[in-house]
Amino acid sequence: MTYDRLVCANCAAPVSEGRCPVCRANRERLQQEGPFGGLSPVALLTLLVILVAAVALLAHQTA
């Protein structure tokens, strides 16, 4: 999830605006996530299944 859609429970403003210390801290945390930080768990699971299937296919072809 991207922080531009989040609303701060502390100040009730969008987190992307960074109005309070809580907003600013969460905005920094979300910006520092890795390249897969914005992906949903379903998307990560799908990528994992595709990777396992590709490895299995390559192993079957070389055997």
N, CA, C and O atoms as a CHARMM CRD file, in Angstrom:
* protein
*
  252
    1    1 MET  N      0.85200  -1.17600   0.00000 PROA 1      0.00000
    2    1 MET  CA     0.00000   0.00000   0.00000 PROA 1      0.00000
    3    1 MET  C      0.89100   1.23100   0.00000 PROA 1      0.00000
    4    1 MET  O      1.93700   1.26800   0.64900 PROA 1      0.00000
    5    2 THR  N      0.46000   2.21300  -0.72700 PROA 2      0.00000
    6    2 THR  CA     1.21600   3.44600  -0.77800 PROA 2      0.00000
    7    2 THR  C      0.71000   4.41400   0.28300 PROA 2      0.00000
    8    2 THR  O     -0.46800   4.39900   0.64200 PROA 2      0.00000
    9    3 TYR  N      1.58800   5.23400   0.76700 PROA 3      0.00000
   10    3 TYR  CA     1.21500   6.12000   1.86500 PROA 3      0.00000
   11    3 TYR  C      0.30900   7.25800   1.43000 PROA 3      0.00000
   12    3 TYR  O     -0.27700   7.92100   2.28600 PROA 3      0.00000
   13    4 ASP  N      0.17100   7.51100   0.14300 PROA 4      0.00000
   14    4 ASP  CA    -0.70800   8.60400  -0.29600 PROA 4      0.00000
   15    4 ASP  C     -2.18100   8.28500  -0.07900 PROA 4      0.00000
   16    4 ASP  O     -3.01900   9.18200  -0.18000 PROA 4      0.00000
   17    5 ARG  N     -2.52000   7.03400   0.21700 PROA 5      0.00000
   18    5 ARG  CA    -3.90100   6.64700   0.48700 PROA 5      0.00000
   19    5 ARG  C     -4.18900   6.51900   1.97500 PROA 5      0.00000
   20    5 ARG  O     -5.34300   6.34400   2.36600 PROA 5      0.00000
   21    6 LEU  N     -3.18000   6.60300   2.79200 PROA 6      0.00000
   22    6 LEU  CA    -3.36000   6.40600   4.22900 PROA 6      0.00000
   23    6 LEU  C     -3.76500   7.69600   4.92100 PROA 6      0.00000
   24    6 LEU  O     -3.33100   8.78700   4.55000 PROA 6      0.00000
   25    7 VAL  N     -4.61500   7.54200   5.94400 PROA 7      0.00000
   26    7 VAL  CA    -5.01600   8.66800   6.78400 PROA 7      0.00000
   27    7 VAL  C     -4.45300   8.42200   8.17500 PROA 7      0.00000
   28    7 VAL  O     -4.59700   7.33000   8.72300 PROA 7      0.00000
   29    8 CYS  N     -3.82200   9.42100   8.73700 PROA 8      0.00000
   30    8 CYS  CA    -3.18400   9.31100  10.04500 PROA 8      0.00000
   31    8 CYS  C     -4.24400   9.23800  11.14900 PROA 8      0.00000
   32    8 CYS  O     -5.18700  10.02900  11.15400 PROA 8      0.00000
   33    9 ALA  N     -4.09700   8.31300  12.06300 PROA 9      0.00000
   34    9 ALA  CA    -5.01000   8.19400  13.20100 PROA 9      0.00000
   35    9 ALA  C     -4.72300   9.26700  14.24600 PROA 9      0.00000
   36    9 ALA  O     -5.56100   9.54300  15.10300 PROA 9      0.00000
   37   10 ASN  N     -3.55700   9.86300  14.17500 PROA 10     0.00000
   38   10 ASN  CA    -3.18100  10.88800  15.15000 PROA 10     0.00000
   39   10 ASN  C     -3.78600  12.25500  14.81200 PROA 10     0.00000
   40   10 ASN  O     -4.32800  12.92500  15.69100 PROA 10     0.00000
   41   11 CYS  N     -3.69700  12.66600  13.55500 PROA 11     0.00000
   42   11 CYS  CA    -4.16100  14.01200  13.17800 PROA 11     0.00000
   43   11 CYS  C     -5.27900  14.00300  12.13600 PROA 11     0.00000
   44   11 CYS  O     -5.79200  15.06400  11.78100 PROA 11     0.00000
   45   12 ALA  N     -5.66400  12.82900  11.64000 PROA 12     0.00000
   46   12 ALA  CA    -6.73700  12.65700  10.64700 PROA 12     0.00000
   47   12 ALA  C     -6.43900  13.34600   9.31900 PROA 12     0.00000
   48   12 ALA  O     -7.36400  13.69400   8.58500 PROA 12     0.00000
   49   13 ALA  N     -5.18700  13.54400   9.00700 PROA 13     0.00000
   50   13 ALA  CA    -4.77100  14.11700   7.73000 PROA 13     0.00000
   51   13 ALA  C     -4.10000  13.02000   6.89800 PROA 13     0.00000
   52   13 ALA  O     -3.67200  12.00500   7.44700 PROA 13     0.00000
   53   14 PRO  N     -4.00500  13.21500   5.59700 PROA 14     0.00000
   54   14 PRO  CA    -3.28000  12.23900   4.77900 PROA 14     0.00000
   55   14 PRO  C     -1.81600  12.11500   5.23300 PROA 14     0.00000
   56   14 PRO  O     -1.15300  13.11800   5.49800 PROA 14     0.00000
   57   15 VAL  N     -1.33700  10.90100   5.31600 PROA 15     0.00000
   58   15 VAL  CA     0.04200  10.65900   5.75600 PROA 15     0.00000
   59   15 VAL  C      1.02900  11.31400   4.80300 PROA 15     0.00000
   60   15 VAL  O      2.10500  11.74000   5.22100 PROA 15     0.00000
   61   16 SER  N      0.67200  11.39800   3.52800 PROA 16     0.00000
   62   16 SER  CA     1.58600  11.98800   2.54500 PROA 16     0.00000
   63   16 SER  C      1.87100  13.46000   2.81200 PROA 16     0.00000
   64   16 SER  O      2.89400  13.97900   2.36800 PROA 16     0.00000
   65   17 GLU  N      0.98100  14.14100   3.53200 PROA 17     0.00000
   66   17 GLU  CA     1.21800  15.55200   3.85000 PROA 17     0.00000
   67   17 GLU  C      2.19000  15.72700   5.00700 PROA 17     0.00000
   68   17 GLU  O      2.83900  16.76900   5.10300 PROA 17     0.00000
   69   18 GLY  N      2.30800  14.73800   5.88600 PROA 18     0.00000
   70   18 GLY  CA     3.26800  14.79900   6.98600 PROA 18     0.00000
   71   18 GLY  C      3.02200  15.92200   7.96600 PROA 18     0.00000
   72   18 GLY  O      3.96000  16.62600   8.34000 PROA 18     0.00000
   73   19 ARG  N      1.78600  16.10800   8.39200 PROA 19     0.00000
   74   19 ARG  CA     1.45300  17.21900   9.28100 PROA 19     0.00000
   75   19 ARG  C      1.94400  17.03200  10.71800 PROA 19     0.00000
   76   19 ARG  O      2.27100  18.01200  11.38700 PROA 19     0.00000
   77   20 CYS  N      1.99900  15.80600  11.19100 PROA 20     0.00000
   78   20 CYS  CA     2.41400  15.57800  12.57900 PROA 20     0.00000
   79   20 CYS  C      3.62000  14.63400  12.59800 PROA 20     0.00000
   80   20 CYS  O      3.96400  14.05600  11.56600 PROA 20     0.00000
   81   21 PRO  N      4.26800  14.46900  13.76400 PROA 21     0.00000
   82   21 PRO  CA     5.43200  13.57200  13.84000 PROA 21     0.00000
   83   21 PRO  C      5.10100  12.12300  13.47800 PROA 21     0.00000
   84   21 PRO  O      5.94000  11.41900  12.91400 PROA 21     0.00000
   85   22 VAL  N      3.88900  11.67700  13.79700 PROA 22     0.00000
   86   22 VAL  CA     3.49000  10.30800  13.46900 PROA 22     0.00000
   87   22 VAL  C      3.41000  10.14100  11.94800 PROA 22     0.00000
   88   22 VAL  O      3.89500   9.15300  11.39700 PROA 22     0.00000
   89   23 CYS  N      2.79400  11.11800  11.28000 PROA 23     0.00000
   90   23 CYS  CA     2.72100  11.08300   9.81300 PROA 23     0.00000
   91   23 CYS  C      4.10800  11.04800   9.18700 PROA 23     0.00000
   92   23 CYS  O      4.38300  10.24100   8.29900 PROA 23     0.00000
   93   24 ARG  N      4.97000  11.92700   9.65900 PROA 24     0.00000
   94   24 ARG  CA     6.31700  12.01000   9.08600 PROA 24     0.00000
   95   24 ARG  C      7.10000  10.71800   9.30400 PROA 24     0.00000
   96   24 ARG  O      7.82700  10.27300   8.41500 PROA 24     0.00000
   97   25 ALA  N      6.95400  10.11700  10.48300 PROA 25     0.00000
   98   25 ALA  CA     7.66400   8.86600  10.76400 PROA 25     0.00000
   99   25 ALA  C      7.14700   7.73900   9.87000 PROA 25     0.00000
  100   25 ALA  O      7.93900   6.96800   9.32900 PROA 25     0.00000
  101   26 ASN  N      5.84700   7.64000   9.71400 PROA 26     0.00000
  102   26 ASN  CA     5.28700   6.58400   8.86700 PROA 26     0.00000
  103   26 ASN  C      5.61100   6.81900   7.39800 PROA 26     0.00000
  104   26 ASN  O      5.85400   5.86800   6.65500 PROA 26     0.00000
  105   27 ARG  N      5.61600   8.07500   6.97600 PROA 27     0.00000
  106   27 ARG  CA     5.97000   8.38800   5.59300 PROA 27     0.00000
  107   27 ARG  C      7.41100   7.96300   5.31600 PROA 27     0.00000
  108   27 ARG  O      7.69600   7.37700   4.27100 PROA 27     0.00000
  109   28 GLU  N      8.31200   8.25300   6.24000 PROA 28     0.00000
  110   28 GLU  CA     9.71800   7.83600   6.08000 PROA 28     0.00000
  111   28 GLU  C      9.84000   6.31600   6.04500 PROA 28     0.00000
  112   28 GLU  O     10.57100   5.76500   5.22200 PROA 28     0.00000
  113   29 ARG  N      9.12500   5.64800   6.93500 PROA 29     0.00000
  114   29 ARG  CA     9.18000   4.18400   6.98600 PROA 29     0.00000
  115   29 ARG  C      8.68300   3.58200   5.68300 PROA 29     0.00000
  116   29 ARG  O      9.29500   2.64800   5.16500 PROA 29     0.00000
  117   30 LEU  N      7.59000   4.09600   5.14600 PROA 30     0.00000
  118   30 LEU  CA     7.04400   3.56200   3.90800 PROA 30     0.00000
  119   30 LEU  C      7.94000   3.87100   2.71500 PROA 30     0.00000
  120   30 LEU  O      8.01300   3.06900   1.78300 PROA 30     0.00000
  121   31 GLN  N      8.61500   4.99800   2.72100 PROA 31     0.00000
  122   31 GLN  CA     9.50600   5.33500   1.61700 PROA 31     0.00000
  123   31 GLN  C     10.77000   4.49300   1.63600 PROA 31     0.00000
  124   31 GLN  O     11.39000   4.29700   0.59100 PROA 31     0.00000
  125   32 GLN  N     11.16500   3.99200   2.79300 PROA 32     0.00000
  126   32 GLN  CA    12.40100   3.21900   2.90700 PROA 32     0.00000
  127   32 GLN  C     12.20100   1.73900   2.63500 PROA 32     0.00000
  128   32 GLN  O     13.17400   0.98500   2.61400 PROA 32     0.00000
  129   33 GLU  N     10.96400   1.30100   2.42500 PROA 33     0.00000
  130   33 GLU  CA    10.73400  -0.10300   2.13700 PROA 33     0.00000
  131   33 GLU  C     11.41100  -0.46300   0.82300 PROA 33     0.00000
  132   33 GLU  O     11.61200   0.38300  -0.04800 PROA 33     0.00000
  133   34 GLY  N     11.75100  -1.72500   0.70600 PROA 34     0.00000
  134   34 GLY  CA    12.44400  -2.19300  -0.48100 PROA 34     0.00000
  135   34 GLY  C     11.55000  -2.18800  -1.71200 PROA 34     0.00000
  136   34 GLY  O     10.41900  -1.70200  -1.66500 PROA 34     0.00000
  137   35 PRO  N     12.05400  -2.72500  -2.80100 PROA 35     0.00000
  138   35 PRO  CA    11.28500  -2.70600  -4.04200 PROA 35     0.00000
  139   35 PRO  C     10.00200  -3.51600  -3.98000 PROA 35     0.00000
  140   35 PRO  O      9.09000  -3.29100  -4.77600 PROA 35     0.00000
  141   36 PHE  N      9.91600  -4.46000  -3.04300 PROA 36     0.00000
  142   36 PHE  CA     8.71200  -5.27900  -2.91700 PROA 36     0.00000
  143   36 PHE  C      7.82100  -4.80500  -1.78300 PROA 36     0.00000
  144   36 PHE  O      6.84500  -5.48000  -1.45400 PROA 36     0.00000
  145   37 GLY  N      8.12200  -3.67800  -1.18200 PROA 37     0.00000
  146   37 GLY  CA     7.34300  -3.16700  -0.06400 PROA 37     0.00000
  147   37 GLY  C      5.93200  -2.77000  -0.42700 PROA 37     0.00000
  148   37 GLY  O      5.02800  -2.86300   0.40300 PROA 37     0.00000
  149   38 GLY  N      5.73000  -2.33100  -1.65100 PROA 38     0.00000
  150   38 GLY  CA     4.41400  -1.89200  -2.07200 PROA 38     0.00000
  151   38 GLY  C      3.53200  -2.98800  -2.61100 PROA 38     0.00000
  152   38 GLY  O      2.36000  -2.74800  -2.90100 PROA 38     0.00000
  153   39 LEU  N      4.06000  -4.17900  -2.75300 PROA 39     0.00000
  154   39 LEU  CA     3.27400  -5.27300  -3.29900 PROA 39     0.00000
  155   39 LEU  C      2.41600  -5.92200  -2.22400 PROA 39     0.00000
  156   39 LEU  O      2.81300  -6.02300  -1.06300 PROA 39     0.00000
  157   40 SER  N      1.25200  -6.35200  -2.62600 PROA 40     0.00000
  158   40 SER  CA     0.36200  -7.04300  -1.69600 PROA 40     0.00000
  159   40 SER  C      0.88200  -8.46200  -1.45200 PROA 40     0.00000
  160   40 SER  O      1.66900  -8.97300  -2.24900 PROA 40     0.00000
  161   41 PRO  N      0.45900  -9.09400  -0.37700 PROA 41     0.00000
  162   41 PRO  CA     0.87800 -10.48000  -0.12700 PROA 41     0.00000
  163   41 PRO  C      0.46700 -11.42900  -1.25500 PROA 41     0.00000
  164   41 PRO  O      1.18800 -12.37900  -1.56000 PROA 41     0.00000
  165   42 VAL  N     -0.68200 -11.17600  -1.87100 PROA 42     0.00000
  166   42 VAL  CA    -1.12300 -12.02900  -2.98200 PROA 42     0.00000
  167   42 VAL  C     -0.16700 -11.89300  -4.16300 PROA 42     0.00000
  168   42 VAL  O      0.17400 -12.88800  -4.80200 PROA 42     0.00000
  169   43 ALA  N      0.26100 -10.68500  -4.45100 PROA 43     0.00000
  170   43 ALA  CA     1.20000 -10.47500  -5.55400 PROA 43     0.00000
  171   43 ALA  C      2.54300 -11.14500  -5.26200 PROA 43     0.00000
  172   43 ALA  O      3.14700 -11.74500  -6.15100 PROA 43     0.00000
  173   44 LEU  N      3.00600 -11.04200  -4.01900 PROA 44     0.00000
  174   44 LEU  CA     4.26400 -11.70400  -3.65900 PROA 44     0.00000
  175   44 LEU  C      4.13500 -13.22000  -3.76900 PROA 44     0.00000
  176   44 LEU  O      5.05700 -13.88600  -4.23900 PROA 44     0.00000
  177   45 LEU  N      3.01100 -13.76300  -3.34600 PROA 45     0.00000
  178   45 LEU  CA     2.78800 -15.20900  -3.44400 PROA 45     0.00000
  179   45 LEU  C      2.73700 -15.63800  -4.90700 PROA 45     0.00000
  180   45 LEU  O      3.27000 -16.69000  -5.26100 PROA 45     0.00000
  181   46 THR  N      2.11000 -14.84900  -5.74500 PROA 46     0.00000
  182   46 THR  CA     2.04600 -15.15400  -7.16900 PROA 46     0.00000
  183   46 THR  C      3.44200 -15.16300  -7.78500 PROA 46     0.00000
  184   46 THR  O      3.77400 -16.05500  -8.56600 PROA 46     0.00000
  185   47 LEU  N      4.24600 -14.18400  -7.43800 PROA 47     0.00000
  186   47 LEU  CA     5.63200 -14.16400  -7.93400 PROA 47     0.00000
  187   47 LEU  C      6.41800 -15.38100  -7.47000 PROA 47     0.00000
  188   47 LEU  O      7.21100 -15.94200  -8.22700 PROA 47     0.00000
  189   48 LEU  N      6.19800 -15.78400  -6.23300 PROA 48     0.00000
  190   48 LEU  CA     6.88900 -16.96600  -5.70000 PROA 48     0.00000
  191   48 LEU  C      6.47000 -18.22600  -6.44500 PROA 48     0.00000
  192   48 LEU  O      7.31400 -19.05800  -6.77800 PROA 48     0.00000
  193   49 VAL  N      5.18000 -18.37300  -6.70700 PROA 49     0.00000
  194   49 VAL  CA     4.69500 -19.54900  -7.43700 PROA 49     0.00000
  195   49 VAL  C      5.27100 -19.57500  -8.84900 PROA 49     0.00000
  196   49 VAL  O      5.67200 -20.63300  -9.33300 PROA 49     0.00000
  197   50 ILE  N      5.31500 -18.43200  -9.50800 PROA 50     0.00000
  198   50 ILE  CA     5.88900 -18.37100 -10.85500 PROA 50     0.00000
  199   50 ILE  C      7.36600 -18.73600 -10.83300 PROA 50     0.00000
  200   50 ILE  O      7.84300 -19.45700 -11.70900 PROA 50     0.00000
  201   51 LEU  N      8.09200 -18.24200  -9.83500 PROA 51     0.00000
  202   51 LEU  CA     9.51400 -18.56200  -9.71500 PROA 51     0.00000
  203   51 LEU  C      9.73400 -20.05300  -9.49600 PROA 51     0.00000
  204   51 LEU  O     10.60700 -20.65000 -10.12700 PROA 51     0.00000
  205   52 VAL  N      8.95700 -20.65400  -8.61300 PROA 52     0.00000
  206   52 VAL  CA     9.09200 -22.09500  -8.34500 PROA 52     0.00000
  207   52 VAL  C      8.74500 -22.89500  -9.59400 PROA 52     0.00000
  208   52 VAL  O      9.42200 -23.87800  -9.89800 PROA 52     0.00000
  209   53 ALA  N      7.70700 -22.49600 -10.32000 PROA 53     0.00000
  210   53 ALA  CA     7.32300 -23.19800 -11.53700 PROA 53     0.00000
  211   53 ALA  C      8.43100 -23.08500 -12.58900 PROA 53     0.00000
  212   53 ALA  O      8.72400 -24.05900 -13.28100 PROA 53     0.00000
  213   54 ALA  N      9.03900 -21.92200 -12.71200 PROA 54     0.00000
  214   54 ALA  CA    10.12200 -21.74700 -13.68300 PROA 54     0.00000
  215   54 ALA  C     11.32700 -22.60400 -13.33100 PROA 54     0.00000
  216   54 ALA  O     11.94400 -23.20300 -14.21200 PROA 54     0.00000
  217   55 VAL  N     11.66700 -22.66700 -12.04600 PROA 55     0.00000
  218   55 VAL  CA    12.80600 -23.49300 -11.62000 PROA 55     0.00000
  219   55 VAL  C     12.49400 -24.96300 -11.86000 PROA 55     0.00000
  220   55 VAL  O     13.35800 -25.71100 -12.31700 PROA 55     0.00000
  221   56 ALA  N     11.27500 -25.38300 -11.56000 PROA 56     0.00000
  222   56 ALA  CA    10.89900 -26.78100 -11.78600 PROA 56     0.00000
  223   56 ALA  C     10.92900 -27.13000 -13.28400 PROA 56     0.00000
  224   56 ALA  O     11.35700 -28.22200 -13.65800 PROA 56     0.00000
  225   57 LEU  N     10.48100 -26.21400 -14.12200 PROA 57     0.00000
  226   57 LEU  CA    10.50000 -26.44600 -15.55200 PROA 57     0.00000
  227   57 LEU  C     11.92300 -26.54800 -16.06500 PROA 57     0.00000
  228   57 LEU  O     12.22100 -27.42300 -16.87800 PROA 57     0.00000
  229   58 LEU  N     12.80500 -25.67600 -15.61100 PROA 58     0.00000
  230   58 LEU  CA    14.20800 -25.74900 -16.03600 PROA 58     0.00000
  231   58 LEU  C     14.88100 -27.03100 -15.55400 PROA 58     0.00000
  232   58 LEU  O     15.67000 -27.63700 -16.27700 PROA 58     0.00000
  233   59 ALA  N     14.56600 -27.43100 -14.34300 PROA 59     0.00000
  234   59 ALA  CA    15.15300 -28.67000 -13.81100 PROA 59     0.00000
  235   59 ALA  C     14.64400 -29.88600 -14.59000 PROA 59     0.00000
  236   59 ALA  O     15.40000 -30.83100 -14.81800 PROA 59     0.00000
  237   60 HSD  N     13.39200 -29.87200 -14.99300 PROA 60     0.00000
  238   60 HSD  CA    12.81700 -30.98300 -15.75000 PROA 60     0.00000
  239   60 HSD  C     13.41600 -31.05200 -17.15600 PROA 60     0.00000
  240   60 HSD  O     13.62400 -32.14400 -17.68700 PROA 60     0.00000
  241   61 GLN  N     13.69500 -29.89500 -17.76200 PROA 61     0.00000
  242   61 GLN  CA    14.24500 -29.86800 -19.11600 PROA 61     0.00000
  243   61 GLN  C     15.69600 -30.33400 -19.15100 PROA 61     0.00000
  244   61 GLN  O     16.12900 -30.92200 -20.14200 PROA 61     0.00000
  245   62 THR  N     16.44300 -30.08500 -18.09800 PROA 62     0.00000
  246   62 THR  CA    17.85800 -30.47400 -18.08300 PROA 62     0.00000
  247   62 THR  C     18.04300 -31.92000 -17.66400 PROA 62     0.00000
  248   62 THR  O     19.11600 -32.49000 -17.86500 PROA 62     0.00000
  249   63 ALA  N     17.02600 -32.51400 -17.09000 PROA 63     0.00000
  250   63 ALA  CA    17.15100 -33.91100 -16.61800 PROA 63     0.00000
  251   63 ALA  C     16.92600 -34.89300 -17.71900 PROA 63     0.00000
  252   63 ALA  O     16.99400 -36.10100 -17.49300 PROA 63     0.00000
